[in-house]
Amino acid sequence: MKKFSNNDEFSKEALNFYSYLLIDRKYSEKTIESYMNDLYKFYEYTKNNKLNFNEIQKKNIIEYQKYLNKLIKLNVSIKKGAVKK
């Protein structure tokens, strides 16, 4: 699993989400890893595009979805991580 920074709000919320999936939902480690890898890709995208966690809006998520769709159309592996647009 990728490592989040420990000193920003996004990372703190990601850790809370990890705990929720593990303790409350009782998901398997593989399922949690998949969720966290996807979340990390969005985290990288927000950092590369200088988006503040507390200011992320629905339009930012829609832009991210468009970005992922563009990568798919370009046949770029999303597993490589988010790239600055």
Secondary structure, 3 states (H helix, E strand, C coil): CCCCCCCCHHHHHHHHHHHHHHHHCCCCHHHHHHHHHHHHHHHHHHHHCCCCHHHCCHHHHHHHHHHHHHHHHCCCCHHHCCCCC
